[in-house]
Amino acid sequence: MSRRLPLLLTLALIQAVLAGTARSQTFYFADGRKASMPEAKIQGTNILVPLKLAGTDDGSAVITLPIASLARIDWPVPPALADANADLKAGKPADALKKIDAVLGPQEPFRNVAGSWWNQGAIIKTIALARLGKNVDADVMLDRMRRAKASPDDLSRGEIAIIEQLIATGKTDLANSRLSKIQGSATDDASLASIALIQAQILERAGKAEEALLAYLRIPVFYSGEDDQMPAALLGAARAYKKLGDTERAAATLATLTGRFPNSPEAAQAAKL
C-alpha cells in the first residue's frame, strides 16, 4: 500500500476530491493542489488533508501541507468584521475590540497569505486600541502589520488613529512629529481627509484660526465624499469663522452640519457654539 500512496495522493488532489463550495474555506497551494474545509483541518502551521485510499474498504491517510506553501486562500468574509467596524463608527471601540478578536484568531496563521482577512481585522483592532488610549498596544499591532506587508494606506489609517488620540490628550508636539512621518505615504482620500483634519486641529490648538480654517475647508472642497471626517471639519470651520469674526459664515456652516449630519455628535455640539 505504501508504494501506491504517492500516486493516489497526487491523483486525489489533482481531481480536487476536497474541492470547496462557495461558502467554505478553500486553500490553494503554490504547486497547484487545493483542499477545503471542513474536511481539511488546520493544525499549528500546517493543513492536514484526509484522503480515501482507492481499493480499500475503510483505508485512509492524512497528508500534511505547510501553510507556508499556500499561494492564496478563499475565505468568506467573517461577519464579525463588519460588526466591529460598525461599532467603531458608532463610537464603541471597546465593543469593536471584543468582536474583532473573533476574526484575528482564525486568520492569524494566514496573515501573510493572499485572501486572508487578518490585515482588515488588524486595522480595526489598531484603531480601537488607539481610541481607548492604549497607544502602546496600537503601536504593537502596527508593527505586526508592517511585518505582514500591509499597504501604506492601511498603515496610515492606524497611525492616524494614534495621532488623533495624542491630540485629544493634548500631546500636540508628539502628534505633529508622527504626522510628518506619514504625510507622504497616504494616498487614499479617507487618509488624506483625516490628515487634513488633524492638521486643522493642531493649528486650532495653536491659536492659528485662519490657517486652521483653510485646513478644515480642504475636506469639503477636496474630499467631499468622506462623510466620516466631514462633521468634525464643518464644526471646526464654524469655530474658526466665529473666532475670525465672520458670524454669518459660521452660522451657514453650522446649518450645513446639522442639515447633512443631524445625528452626529458634532451636530449636538453645534447648538452650543
N, C-alpha and C positions, 0 to 999 in steps of 0.2 A: 504494500500500500504506500509505503514511504517513497518508492520510486515514481509512483504515479501522481503524487501530491503536487509537485510544482506545476505540471501541465494542467491538472484540474483547477488549481487556484487561478492560473492565468486565464483559462477559458471562462471560468465563472465570473471573473472581474471584467473581462472584455465584453461579455454578454450582459453586463450590468444586472446581475442577479439581484443585487441590492439597490436597484435604481429607485431614487426617491420620488415621492409625489410632490405636488406643488406646495403642500403645506409642511413638508418635512425638511429637516436639516440634511443637506447633501454636501459631501466632501469630495472635492476634485483634486487629485494628486498630479504632481508635475509629470509623472510618467504616463498619464492618460487614464489611469484607473479611477474609479469613483466608488463611493459607498454612502449609504444613507442610514439615518436613524429612523425608527428605534432599534433596528437590527444591529447596526454598528454601535459600539459603546466607546465613550471617552474614558480613558484611564491615565491620569497623570499627563505625560507629554505624548501619549500615543492614542491611536484609534484602533480598537480591536474589532476585527471583522469576522463574524462566524460564517462558515461555508459548509454546505451539504456536500458530502463526497459521493460521487457517482458510483453505482454498482454496490452500494451498501444499503442496508435497511435503516439503520439509525446512526451511521457513522457521520462525524462532523469534525471540523477543525477550526481553529481560530488563528488568523494571521494578525501580526502587529505591524501597523503602519505609522511611522512617526508624524506627529503634527507638523514638524519642521519641513516635511516633504510635500505639504499641501501647496497647490497653486492658488486655489480660491475656495470659498465656501458659499453656498446658498443657504441663508438663514432668514426665515420670516421675521419681519420687524417685531421686536418684543413690545407688547402693549405698554409695559411699564415705562418705556422710553417716552412716549407721548404724554403719559400721565405725569411723569416727573417734570417734563418741560412745561406742561400746563401749570403745575404748582409753582415753578419759577416765575412764570408770567403773572401769576396771581399773588406774588409776594410771599410765598410759603416755602422758603429754602429748606427748612427742617423736614418738611414733608417730602420735598423733592429728593433730599439726600437719602431718606429711608427707602424710597421706591427705586432709586437708580442702582442701588447695590444689588437688586434682583436681576439687573441687566449685566452689570460688570462681572459678577461671579461666573456665570456660564460662559461669558465671552473672554474671560481672562486668558485661557490657553491659546486663543486665536487672535490676540491683539495685534499681531504683525501680519495677519493673513488678509488678503483682499476679500471683501464681503463681510468682514466682522463688524459688529456694532459697538465694539469696545470704545473706539475713539469718540463716537457720538455720546456714549454714556459718560466717558471721562470728562468731556466738556461740561456737561450738566453738573457732574459732581464738583468740578473745579469752581464753577460759578456759585453753586450752593454753599460750598465751604467758605468762599470769599465773602459772600453776603452774610454769613453767620459770624464773620470776624475771625475765621480760622485761616489766616493768610499763610501760615507755615505749611499747613496741610494742603492748601490750594497750590502752593509752590511745588510740593512733592508730586502732586498729580500732573502739574505742567511739565515737570522734568520727565515723568514717565511718558507723557505724550510726545515729548521731543524724541525720546529713545524709540518710541513706536513710529517715528517719522510722520507725525501729524502734519497737516498742511499749515502754512504760515497764517492763514486766515483763522483757522481753528485755534491756534496758539494765541493769536491776538485777542480772540474773544475771552479766553481765560485770563490773559494779562489785564485786559480792560476791567474785568470784574474785580480783580485785586486792586487796581488803581482807583476804581470808584469807591471801594471800601476805605482806602487810605485817605481819600478826600473827605469822606463822610466822618472820619475820626480826626480830621484836622492835620493829617500828615502830608501837607501840600508839597513840601520840598521832595520828599521821597516819591510821591505820586508823579511829580514833574520829571524826576530823574528816570523813572521807569517808562513814562510815556515817551520820552525822547528816544528810547531804545527800540520802540515798536512802530513809530510813525512811518517808517519807510517800508515796513513789511506787510502792513494791512492793505488789502486790495478790494475786498467786498464792501458794498455800500453800508451794510449794518455796522461793520467795524469802523469804517470811516466816519459815519454819523456819530458813533459812540465817542470816537476820538475828538471830534469837533465839540461835542457836549462837554467832555472832560476839560478841554482847553478853555471853554467858556466859563465853566465853574471855577477853575483855578484863577482866571483873570478877574472874575467877580469877587472872589475871596480876597484878591489883592487890591480891591478898590478901583479897578480899571473898568468903569462902567461902559465906556464907549467901545473899547476893544472886546469886552465880554459880549456886548450886543452884536457886534459883527460876527463873532464866533457862533453865538446862538442862532443867528439868522442863516448861517450856512446850511443848517439842517432843513428848514422848509424850502430853501432855494435850490440846493443841490441834491438833497436826499428826501424828497417829498413823500416817497413811498415807505419810509422807515417809521412806521407808527409806534414802535417800541420807544424810540427816543423823542418823538415829536412832542408829547405833552410837557416833558421837562424842558425842552427847548423853547416852547411857547411861553411857559411860565417864567423862565429865566429872561427871555427877551422882554416880557412885560415889566419885570422888575427893573431891568436896565433902562427901559424907556422912562419909567417913573423916576429913577434916580437922575436921569438927564433932563427931567422937567417936561417931557413930552407925554402929558396925561392922555391926550387924545389917542395916540398910537398905543399906549399902554392898555387903554380900555378896549380898543379894537382887537388887540392881540389876545386879551383875556376872553373876549367874546368868541373868537375863533377856537380857543382852547375848550371852553365849556360847550360850544356847539358841536365840535368834532369828537371830543372825548369826555362826555358828560359823566361817565362813571370812573374816571381816572382819579388817583389820589391828588394829582396836580389840579384838577378841576375843583376839588374841595378846598384846596389851598387858595385858589383864585379869589374866592369870596372874602378872604381875609387880607388880600393885598390892597 
